[in-house]
């Protein structure tokens, strides 16, 4: 139904060289198989005796289709690809065998890869034909589908007309060719050739007749009328085509999100079926458009993680508005990229330097001219707005309330970046409707109804969740159980591949269910599994079903699941509960009244079990706060909790006194500690247990969190009720963190949302610097994959990987990173003027800060002849800033450029203290670092504070500084307090 497909088909059937089809949506291969029927021999490289099939085809003159090629081809096929014939073109050598070459032999190559990189010789030997569907092409195809469903009479007429027109053109061409052949063969005066003259007259009449039919006949009018009627349905087809390309791009977020055009077409047709009828054509088309949009949203979102759903639906909203010309592309581009190059100091106390710099940048744009003056002039009104709890729900002060929804989003991103996830969600609700933002859980039984023998259900796993319980409970209802022999559960790994193959074979024939768990563990077998699933999708028992589970890879480079498996399956995600309330209930759901009563020392057992549940909820949910929660992410799960409770039961039964220390060690170092690889995280885990698991809990004096006292002796239902009634509202304080951790978490979530949205924008439609550059402007340069990666990184304002690999750890975007490099170079230039130590050293500017701190110890050790391994650094936080010093100390060094996260430094008291709200990383005063013997170090009333290079923490660890504190160090450990060299 579209021009590009027709052109591709024409090239494929007429090209001189072997055609190589780039066909990620499998439309090309479907067409060629339908067209050629049984004459076509379809093989794939690596299948059993595939070379014998090629040899037979070479001698018989058959057509061979090699499907699903990778980027490299078996070298044994090179003579066939290059047509290297021998013995006067009669033979081709395959391996050491000479095969007869029939001139009618035809080879077609096919790949599912969307962007393959083939060697130049491969490109020279073949004709590359790109069958990748385009947005306009798909729109035409979907328009034909809508019209054939809504107005089958029109589509049939259109189809007949097209056939008729083509028939006329072919007939005319045949007559012309025949005439030319006769004329060229005619000798002497051809007027004497009566037959030729008669044929000339016939051709002339037929041509005139065809011309008449094409031009005058009702065909032209019919075509105009049909096209006009079809155009009414175009908005629905255009929306559907846009949606397909949006979900097709989701693989940029995570390669496990892959959807086939075939599956999309099924969703599309079901949406048309379910659409509400209407006599009014305009209303009917609007209903169709809405139904298609919502059906695709439901189909896609059940297979996305919660964090990615907001990206998907906001990207969809922006693209729909762009297509309808309802928003300005330049405004959207600024909103997503938010490039702020210069820094301006904030003149008002309620806005940070970062926010004010963004406001000043915006004030240079026509739409926001005067915003900076208004904020300064009406500071009180703006302060009230900025400091409100949910500014996205408030009205903007002054005339700014009249701005468009997108312009309000832009202003809010400058003023309150932490609220952007909520603001974007509100924007989606305003533009598309409430149904798109309500959190919904699709019943598993409903998803199962959509599956069939050719469509497996694929569970994308999350830590601490077992989605297969749903399969087992549905299986029980429908009579598919392990006991009945109709349910096969295979956990892959350790040579279980053969077991899985036998189970699949049996289930295929007899109509059983098969669960293949953790397929990501058997990378080498996945190709075989893909072929088996394809093979068993045809002629199988109608009850045959396959359920697959796998974890998503941490990075796209580590992704291993084949495209074929992902595209053909229904994807479902199941995530652990969010928030302390849900997590605490979920932890308690692992037990029941019988378990609470099973121990002879019921009071101690119940008290410690509840504290374990609280501890489990804390360590699991703390992950959401990123590095401030845990340096590294750990897969804590319900198994850790249930085994800990078993250990608790055994120890209480075996001892007369509660062995507190043993229990803390077992839980903190083995059961939960077994996951932990970072020493600072281990300290955090043990501190949690020390704070929540001690004899006081039995006297009812234990506070698990501010305002939440450990419950008295209750029954199972009583504990659930106690949680509902007594647990304070969700807040970082419940985990021992400061409220600022929530702001940081929300800001990081918003930043990630916008970074992903920028990467999701179609490259041709984004208005960014350099985006309009064409291939001609780049010159005839061959772009290597490395150059492509570099170009892409610069386009998205990211530091190219080949640069960051050679540099120091940094979490900055490209512009900020570049400024940072210049500052570091300037610092080195100043230092190299006279090579004497600066009065105050910028510790953050070093490539390797550890070396400088070690050098301080070495110089003191040499001077005093002390052994280096018995030395340590002592730090004194001064009350001064960098400008207050004009020369370095006699021993050690003054350092600056450090920031405190999770707390702040009380300059007057000289101690670490509670952070101020919205001051996320306050700057530390100058610190005096000097070396002393380890045995003289003052450890009383100090907090051992880790120093990291960036907010990523973990692998960027530098040193430990002992900071003075009046509070218990446990407070700062649970708050995740650390010093950072850059923020």
N, C-alpha and C positions, 0 to 999 in steps of 0.2 A: 504493500500500500504506500510505500514511500520511494522517492527518487533514488536515494543513495543505495538502497538494497537492490533496486533494479540495475543500477550501474555496476555494482559489485558482481551481480550474477552474470552480467554481460561480459565483464572482464574475465571472470573465472572460466566461462565456457569458450572464450576465444583467445586467451593468451598463449604465446609461443612457449614460454618457460613454464616449469611446474608451478602451479599456484600454491601459495602458503597463506592460509586463512587465519587471521587474528580474530578470534571469535569468542570473547569472554561470556557473551550471553547465550551462546550455542544456537543462535538463529540460523547462521550460515550452514552449519552441519545438518540441522533439521531439514532445511530446504534441499540440500544436495542428496540426502538420504531418500527424501520423498520423491525427488525428481528421477533419481537413477534406479530406485527400487532394488531388486535382487541382483542386478548386473554389477552393483558396486561391492567390492570386497573391502570390509572395514577391519583394520587391525590396529594394534598399538605396540610400540617398541617394547620388547621384553616379554611379549606373550609367547606361549609355547609354539615352537616351530614357525615363527613369523617370517623368517628368511625363506623357508620353503614356499610359503604362500606368495612372496614377492617373486621368487624364481619362476613359479608356474605362470603368474600373471605376465611376466616379461615375455615368455615364449608364446602365451596364448593371446596376448594383446588385450588383456583385461584392464579395467580401471581400478586402481588401489587407493584407498583413503587411509592415511596414517593419522590417527586422531590423538589428541592430548599430548602433543610434543612438549618437551621441556626446552630450555635454551640451548642445549647441546644435543647433537644427533649422533647416533652410533656411527663411528668412522667407516664401518664396513659398507655403509650405504652411499659413501661419497661418490663412487663411480656412477651410481644410478642418478644421483642428484645432478652431477656434472655431465651426464650422458657421455661418459668416456667409453665410446664403442671401440672395439678392435675387430680385426679381420674384415676390413671394408664395411664397417658399420653393421655387421651381422650379429656380433656378440657383445656382451657386457660382463666384466669380471666382478663377481661378488665373493669376497674372501679369496680362496684359491680355486674357485669354481667358475668355469666359463658358461654363461647362460645365453641362450639364443635370445636375440632382441627383435620383437615384433614392432613394426612402426606404429601399430594402433595402440600400443601400451600407453597408459596415461596415469600419472601420479598426482595425487592431491594431498597436500600436507595441511594439518590443522592444529592450532594451539588454543588452549583456554586462557593463557596468560594475557593479562590486559596490556602490559607494557614490557614485552620481552626485548632482550638485547641479544640479537643474533650476530654472529661473526660476519665481516664484510663479504667473504666468499659465499656464505649461505644466501646473503641478500642478492649477490650477483647471479646465483644459480636459480633463483626462484622469483616469482612475481608476488610481492607482498600485497595482500588485499585486506584492508581493514574492515571487518564486518561489525566492529563495535558500534552498537546502536547510538545514534545521536539524539539529542533532545527533540529536534524537529521531526526526525524520522520516526521516533517512538510516538510522538504526538499524532502523526498521520496514521500510524498503525492502530493506536488506541481509539482514534476518531472512527476508523472503519469498524472497530469492535463495538463501540457505543451505538453507532448508527445501525449496525446489523442486528443489534439487540432491540433497540428502540423502534427503528423503522426498517425492518428486513426488506420491504419492498424497494426502498430507495437504494440500499446497498447492493441488492441483486441487480437492479437496473444499471447502477454504476459499473458493476463488474462486467455485465453483458456488453455495455457500451465500450468499455476498455478493450474487451476481447475483439469486438467488431472493428474498432479503430485499428487495432494491431493487425487483424486479418487483412483489412484493406491495404495497409502499408506494405505488408509482406507480399500480397498479390501484385501490387504495383511494381515493387522492386523485382519480383520474379519476371514479370512481363518485360520490364526494361532490360534486365540482364539477358533474357532470351533474344530480344531484338538486337542488342549490341553484338551478341555472339554471331547472329546470322549476318548482320551488316559487315562485321570484320571478316567473315568467311566468304562473303559474296565476291565474285570476280567480274571484271568488266563492268558493263552497264547494268546495274542491279534492277533498273526499271523493267527489264525483260523478265526478271524472276517474279512470275505471277504470285507464287505462294508467299514470297517475302512481302510483296506489296499488299496482299490481302491481310497478312499477319500485322503489318504496320497499321493498316486501317483499323483492325480489331483492337489492337493495343491502344490506339488513339481514342476509340469509342469507350473502351473499358476505363481508361484513365479519366476521361471526362465524366463518365458515370460515377466513378468512385469519388472524384473531386466534388461532384454535385451532392452525393450522399453525405460526404464529410462536412461540406460547407452549408448547403442549403437545407438538407434534410433536418428532420426534427432532432437528429442527434445533437447538434450544437445547442439547440434550445433545451433539450432534455438535460444535457450536461450542465448548462448554466443553472437550470432549475434545481437539479439534484445537488450541485455544489452549494447553492444558496441555502437549501434546506439542511444540508449537512453542517454548514457553518454555525448554525444555532447551537450545535452540541460541542463546538470546539472548546469553550471554557472548561468543560469537564475533562476532555482529553488532555488539554494543556496542563491542568492541575495534576492529573494522574502522571503525566510524563515528568513533570517537575518533582513529584514525590518519589518516583522511582530513582531519579538521579540523586536525590537527597539520601535515600536509604542505601544506595550503592556506594556513596561516599563515607558511610559510617565506618568502613574498614580502616579509614585514616585514624579514627579514634582507637580502635582495637581490631586487629585482623580477624578476631573470632566473629565479628559482626559481618557476615557475608550472606547476601540474599540473592536468589536467582530471579531472572526475569520471568521464568516459567511459574515460580511460586507467586510472584507479584501479580501475574495475569489472573491466577485463580482468585486472589484477594479482590482484584479489580472487578471481576465478573460477579463475585458474590455480593459486593457492595452495590452493584447495579440492581441485582435481584432484590436486595433488602430495601432499596430506596422507596420512600413514600410516593405513591402515585399522585399526579396532579393534572387537571385538565389544561391548566395554563402552561404553555411550553417553557416560558421564561422561568417560572417557579419550579417546573420539573427539572430543568438544567441546574438550577441553584441547589435543589435537593440532591441531585446526582453528585454535584461537586462536593457538597458537605459530607455525603455518605461515603464517598471514595476517600476523602481526607481522614475521616474518623476511623474507617476500617483499616487503613494503612497505619494510622497511629497506634491502634490497638494491637495489630499484628506485629508491629516492630517493637513497641515498648515492652512487651512481655519478655523479650529476649535481651533487654538492655539492663545494665546495672543502674541503680538509682541515681548515681552521680552523673551518668551519661544521658539519662532521660531528659534532664533540663537542657542539655546541649542540643539534643535531637529536636525537641519541640520548639525551642527558641530559634534555632537555625531554620526550621520549617516555617515559622511565623515570619521571620525576616525575608526569606526567599519568596513567600507568597505575596507579601506587601511590595517587594521590589517588582515582581512580575505584574502586579496590578497598578504599578506607578503610584503607590500610596505613601512611599517614603523616599527621601533623597539619598541616592547611593553614596554621595560624598559624606553626608552626615553619619550614615551607618558605618562607613569606613573609619571615620574619626572615632566614633563611639567604641568600635571593636579594638582598634589599634591603640588609641589614646596616647599618641606619641607626644610626650612632654620633654622637650630638649633642654630648656633653660631652668635654672633654679631661682626662685624668688623667696625672700624671707617673709613669713606671714606677719601682717600688721595686727591681726586679731588673735585672741587667745584660744578661740574654739576651733581654729583650723591649723593643721600641721603645714610645714613647709611644702610637703608634697602636694597637699590639697590646693594650697594657694598658687603654686607653680602651674597646676592644671587650670585654675580659674584664669590666671593671667594669659595662658596660651589660648583659652577659649575666647577671652575678651578681644582677641585680634580677629575673630571671625565675625562676619556681619550679623549673624543671628544672635550672638551673645555680647555684642558691643555694649559696654557700660556695666556689665555684671560685677566686675571688680569694684567699681565706684559705689554701686548700690550696696554691696555687702559691707564695705567700709562705712558708708553713710548711715545704714540702718542696722548696725552691728547687733543690736539687741534682738530685733525680730529674726534675723538670720541665725543668731546663736540659739534661740528657742527652737527653730526649725531643725538645725543641725544636731542639737543634743536631744531631740525627742527620741523615744524608744524605737518607733517605726516610722522614720521620715518618709518612706515610700507611700504611706497612707495619708500623709499630711498635705495641705495645700502650700504651694511655694509662696513666699512673701511677694508683695508688690505686684507689678505687671507680669512677673515671670510665671504666674499661675496660668497665663493664657497661652503659653507655649505648647507646641505639639507634644504628644506622648514620648516620641523619640528624643526630642530636645530636653524634656524633663529628665529622661534617663541619663543623658549626657551630663547634665548639671549634677545629678545625684551621684554619678560615678566619681566626680571630682570631690564632692562634699562628704559622702559616706560610702567609700568603696566596699565596706564590710556588709552593707545591706543590698548589694546588687543582685544576689541570687533571688531574694524575695521580690525586688523591684522588677526583674525580668519576668518572673513568674506572674506577677500582676499584669504586666504588659501583654503576655500571652493570653491571659484570661480575658483582658479587655478586647483583644483583636480576634481571638478564635472561640472563646467561650469557656465556661467553668469546667466542662467535662474534660478538657485537655490538661488541667492542672490538678484535678482531684486524684489523690493516690488511690489506685485501684488494683485489686488482686484478681486475676482471671482464674476461675476455677479450673483445676487441672483436668477434670472430666471433660470440660468444654474444649480444651486444647487437644485432648485425646481424640475427640470426635473428628477433628480436622486431619488426623494422621491416617495413613494407609500403608500397605506393604512397601510402597515406594518412598514414603515420607517418614523417616525416623523422627523421634523426639530427642532433642539434644539438650541436656542440662548443663548450663555453664555454672561451674561450682564456685562457691564462696567459702572462706574458712569458717568452720563451726556450723555448717548446715548440711543436712542429709535430705536431699530432695526425693530420694528413692522410696521414702516412706509412703509418699503419695501414690507411686506406682503399685506398691505392694497392696495398699488398702483398696485401690480401684480393681486390682487383679482379683482380690478376694471376692468383691461384689460380682465380678463378671466370670468367675470360675477359673481364673488363671492363677494357680498357686504352685509352690514347689512340691507340695504333697501330691497334687494331682498329676505332676510330671509335665504340666503345660507352661511352666515358668522357669526360665534358666537364668541364673544370676552369676555372671563371670566377672571377677575382679582381676583386671589385667596386670601384667608384670610377672616375673619369675616363671617364664615359660608357659603362660596360660593361653597363648595365642591358638595353639592346636585345639584346646578345649573349646575356645570361642568359635572356631571354624566348624567343629562338629555340632555345637549347639545351634548355630545359624542354619546349617544344612538341614537339621532335623526340624527346626521351627518353620523353615520355609516350606517343607513338604507337608507338615502336619498342622500348621496354623497355631504355633505356640508364640509366647512372648520371650524375648531375649533382652537382658540388661547387660550392657558392656560398660563396666565402671573404669574410670581413670584411663581412658585410651591414650592420654598424653604420655603415659609411661612406656608405651611400646612404639616408639617413633618408626623403627624399621618395618613394622608390620602394617602401618597405616595405609600404605599404597595398596596392599593386598586387601585390606578391609574395604577401601573405597571401591575396588573392582568387585568384591563379593556383594556389597550392598547394591551396586548397579546391576549385577547379574541376577540377584534374588528379587529385584524389584519387578521383574517380568514373570508372568505366569505362576505367581506364588499362590499359596492358600490365602483366601481373603482375610482370615483372622491373624495372619502373620504380622507381628509388630517388633520393631527394634527400638530400644531406649539406650541412649549413649550418655555418658557423663565425662567431662574433662575440665581441668583447671585452665583458665586463660594464661598465656605466657606473660611474664613480667614486661618483656619488650617485644616489639614487632620482629626483631631479628631472631628471637628464640621461638617464634610461632611455628608449630609443626603440623597442625591439623589440616588435612588436604581440603582444598576449595570445594571439591565435589561433595564431600560429606557435609560440610557446613551449608552449602547452598541448597542441598536437597532436603534439609531437615527443618523441623519447627524448633526454634531456639527458645529456651525458658531459663530465666535466672531466678534464683531463690537466695535471698540475702538474710543475714542475721538481723535480729531486731535492732532498732535504733533508740538510743536514750536509756538512762538508768532504769526507769520504771519498767520498760519492756524487757530489758536485759535481766533485771532482778527476778521478774516473774518467770522469764524463760529458764533461768538457772534453777529456780525452785520446781519448775515443771518436770525436771529430771527425776524427781522423787515423789513419794506419796505418803499417806498416813502410816501405812505398814512399815515403811523404811524409818520414819520418825520414831516408831515404837520398838524397833528391833533391838536397840542396845539396852543392856541392863542399867547403864548409867545415863538414863534418858535426858536429865537436865543438862549435863555437860555436852552430851552428843548433839542435842537440838541447838544449843547456843552456838557451839563451834560450827555446826553445819550451816546455820543461817549466816554466820560471819564468812564462811567459805563462799557461800552464794554471792554475798556482797563483794568480796574480794574478786571473785570470778567476773562479776559484772563490771567492776572497775577496770581490771586489766584488759578485758575485751573491748570495752567502749572507749577506753583511753586512746586506742589506736587512731580515732578520728582526729585527734589534735596534732597528728603528724609528729615530727621530731621532738616537739615539746612534750608529747605524750610518751612515746618510746623512740629511742634512737633508731631502731630498726623495727619493721613490722613482723609480728610473730603470729603463727596460726593457732592461737589458744582455742580450744574447743571443748564441747560438753564432756568429752571423754576424760579430759584432765580433771574436771570437777568430780565426776562419778568415781573415778579411781581414788581421788583424794579422800572422798567420803568412805570408801571401802577401807582405806588405810586407817582413817580416824576410828572407825568401828573396831578394827582389829587391835589397835593400840589401847583404846579405852577398855576393851574386854581383858587385855593382858596385863594392865597396870592398875595399881590401887590409886596412884596419883596421876593427874593429867600430865603427860610428858611434854610440856609446852615447847621446850627447845627442840626436841626430836621432831615434833610435828611441824614446826616452822621450817626446820631444815629439809624435811621430806617434801613438803609442799613447795617451798621457795627455791630449793636447789635441784630437786629431781622432777617432781610432777610438772610444775610450771617452768621451773628453771631449766628443764631439759630442752625447751625451745630456745632459751635465751643465749645469745652469742656475744653480747656486749656487756662489759663489766659494769658500766654505769646503770644499764637496765637491770642487771642482777641486783645491784644495790637498791634500786627502786622497788623491785619485787619483794625483797626481804624486809625493807622498811614498812611496806604495806602490812605485811604479816606481823611485824613487831608491834605496829600501832593498833592492829585490830584483833590480835590473838594473844591475850594475857589474862591472868587470874581475875582481874577486875570485871571482866565480862560476865562472870558467874554471879557477881553481886548486883548486876544491873546498873553498873556505873560506866558502861562503855558508850562513847559517842562515835558512831561510825562516820558521820559527817556532820558539819554544823547544822543543828536542828533535827538530827536523826539519831535517836538513841536505839541501841540494840534492843530487840523486842523481848518481852518476858516469855515465860514458858507457855507456848500456845499449841493448838493443833494445826494440821496442814492448811485447812481453809482459813484459820485465824491468821496465819503468817501472810497469806495472800491479801487478806483484808487489811492487816497492819500496814503492808506496803502501800496499798491504795490510799489509806487514810493519813499515814504519818510521813511518807517520803516527801521532802521539799520539792518544789518545781525544778525541772531540768536546768542545770548550771554547772560550769566547770568546777565549782567549789565542791560538788559531790565527789569529785575524784582527787581532791587535794590541790587542784590547780587554781590560779587566780582568774577572775572574770575576764581579764584581758585575753586569756587563751582562746575564748570564744570569738573575740573580735579578730584575732590573728587567724583562727581556723576559717572564719567566714570570708576574710579578705583573701586568703590563699585559695579558697574554693572559687571565689569570684574571678580571681586572676586566671585560674586554670580554665574556668568557663570561657573567658574571653580569648585566651590563647588558642583553645581548641576551636572556637567559633571562627577565628581568623584563618586557621588552617583549613577549615571546612568550606570557606568561601570559594566559589568557582574562580579560577585564576583570571579568566578573561573578563569577568564582570566587576572585579574589585578595582576601585580607583586608588591605586597605591603608586608611589614613585617607581618608575621603571616598568610598571605592569603593562603599559601600552607598547612596550618595545617588541618589534616584530623580528622574525627570523632574518629578514633582509638586513635590518639594522645591526644584527649581531655579526653579519658577514657569513661567509661560507665555512665557518669553523665547525669541526665535528665536536659535539659536546659529549665529553666522557661522563660516566656515572658520577665521578668525583666532582666534576665541574657542575653537574646538575644538582648535586647535594649542596654544594657551596652556594649556588645561585638561589636555591630554595631557602636556605638558612638566612641569607641576607634579606630576601623578600619578606620573610616572617619576623624580622628583627630578632633573630636568634644568633648566638655566637656559633659560628661553624665548628663542627666537631674536630676538624683538622687543626683549628686554632686552639680550642679549649684543651685538646689532648696534650699540647705542648705548654699549656699555661697552668696557673694556680687554680684551686677550686674557687668558683664564683657562681652566684645564683642570679647575677644581673642579666638584663636584656642587652642587646647589642650596643645601643647608644650609651647606656650607663657603663657597660663593660669597657668601651673604648675610652670614655672619659677617665675611668679608673686606671687604665693602662698608662694614659698620659700623666696622671698625677704621680704614679709610681716612678715613671721615668724622670719626672721633674725632681722628685725627692732624692733620687740617686745622683742626679746632676749636681744638686746643692751639696750633697755629702762629698762628692768627689772633688769639689773646689779645693779644699785643704785637707781632706781625708781625716779630719778630727771628728769625734763622736758628737752628733747634734745635741743641743741642750735637752730636748725631749725627742725621743725616737718614736716615729710612727710605726708601731709594731705591725699593724694591719697591712702596711705597704710591702712587707717582705714576701718574697716567693716562698721562703721556708722559715717561718718565725721560730720554730724549735731550735734552729742552728744558732740564732742570736741569743736566745735564752740559755742555751748550753754554753755559749761563749762567755757569758757573764760568770757562770760557775767556774769555767776553766781558768779565766784570768785571776779570780780570787784564790782558787786552789793553788795556782802556780806561785802567786805572791806570798801566800801564807804557808806554802808547802803542806797543804792538807790533801788527803787522798780524795780523788774526784768522786768515787763511789760512796763516800760517806757525806757528800754535800747535798744540800737542797736549796731551793729558792724561797726566800721569804718576801711577802709583798706587803707594803704599807700604802693604803689608799690615802692620798694627800687631800687637802681642801682647795687645791689650786688648779688653774687651767694651764694649758700649754704656754699661753702668752706670759705667764707670771715667772717663767724661768729663762735665764739668759745664758747659763752654762751648765754642763752636765755635772752629776755628783762625782766625788773623788773615787767612789767604789760603786759598782753596779750601774744602773741606768734608770732614767725617768722614761716611762712609756705612756703613749696616749693612743686613742683610736679604738677603745673597747666599749662595748655596749652590754648592758645587763638585761637579760630576758627572764620574765617571771617574777621579778622583784625590782626594787630600786635601791640606790645607795643614799643613806642619810648622811649628808656631808657634815653637819654639825655633830651628830652623835658618833660618827665614824663607824657605823654598823650597817648591815644589810637589813632592809625593812620592807614592809608591804608596798606593792606597786600602786601608783595612782591610776584610776580608771582612764582608759584610752591612751596612756603613755606606755606603749608596748615595749620599746627598747630604749630606755633612757641612757644617755651618754655617761660614761664613768669619768670622774676627775682624773688627773695625772696619777699614775701609780709608780711608786718607787720600788724597783725590784733589785734585790741584792742576794748574794749567796751566803749561807751560813752552814755550819756543820749540822747534820740531821738531828743529832741528839739535843741540840739547843733550840730546836724548833718549838714554838708555842702553839699547842694544839687545843688548849682549853677555850671553850666558847667560840669555836670556829666552824665554818661550813666549808667542806672541801668542794670547791666549785670548779667544774670542768671548763676549759677554754676551748672553743671551736672556731674554725675559720669562717664558717657560714651558718645560716639557719638550718641547713641540711643536717648539721651535727654529725653523729655516727663516725664515718671515715675521716672527717675533717678535724679530729681531736688534736690539740696542740699541747696542753699542759694542765696542771691542776693548781689553782691559786687558792690559798686559805683565806677566806674572808671572815671578819669578825661578826658575831651575831649574839643577840641576847635571847632570841628564841631557840627552841630545840632545832638542831640541824634537820631532823626528820621533816619539819614543815617545808623547808626549801627543797629537800629531795623530792617530796611528793609534788611540789609546785613546778618541778622541772627547771629549776633556776640554773642558768649557765651564762658565761661571758662569751660574747661573739665578737669576732674581728671585723665582720662586715654585715650590714643589714639592708 
